[in-house]
Amino acid sequence: MVEQVSAEMVANVHSVDVSLGDRVEAGATLLVLESMKMEIPVLAETGGVVVDVKVAAGDVVQEGDILVLLD
């Protein structure tokens, strides 16, 4: 089952810490968003393999945008 990791707010993508094919554990930092000068880590809720990364550092995301897909 594919897990969609989505943005919870409007923010800038500060850094992307995973790549296609990476295996991650639950709680691993996938990327870091920046909003109002605060850095907000986006964590994997479950473990899995990164099957798609939809954003890059410097992108602006809206609430609900899909950031990463895990399988």
N, C-alpha and C positions, 0 to 999 in steps of 0.2 A: 504494500500500500504506500503510495507516494504522499509524503507530508509536505504541505506548502507552508513555508515560513514567510509571513507577511509583515509589512511595516505597521506599527501601531500608531504612527503619527507622521506628520510632514517633517522631513528631515533631510540633511545632506548625508551621503554615504562617505564616512571618514576613511574607512579601510575595509577591505574584504580579506578575511583570514583563511578562506578555504578555496579549493580549486576543484574542478570537475574530476570525479573519481576518488576524492579523499574519503576515507572512512572516519566518521566522527562518533563520539560517545555522547550520551545525553548530558546536557549541561555545558558542552563545548561552545566556545565563542565562534560564531560563523562570520560575523561582521560587526562593525561598530558604526552606529549612526551618530550624527551631531545635530543637536537642536538647541538653540538659545545658549550656545557656548558650552553645553554639557555633552559629554560623550556617553552614549547609551549602548552597551553591548547587546547584541541579539544572539540568544543562546538556542541551541538545539533542544527541543523538548524530548526527543527520542534519539537513540543512536541510529546510524544508517550510513549510506553512501551518498555523496553529493552527486546528483544526476543533472543538475542545471544551476547555474549562477546567473541570475537575471540582471544584476547591477554591477557597476564598477565604481571605484573610488572617484568622488567628485560628482556623481549623479545626485539628482534631487528626486526623492520618492514621496509619494502621497500616501495617506492613510489607506491601508488595504492592499497596496501594491505587493505583488509577490516578489520576494527577494532571492530565495533559494528553494530548490526542490530536493528533498531527501527521499531515498527509497530504502 
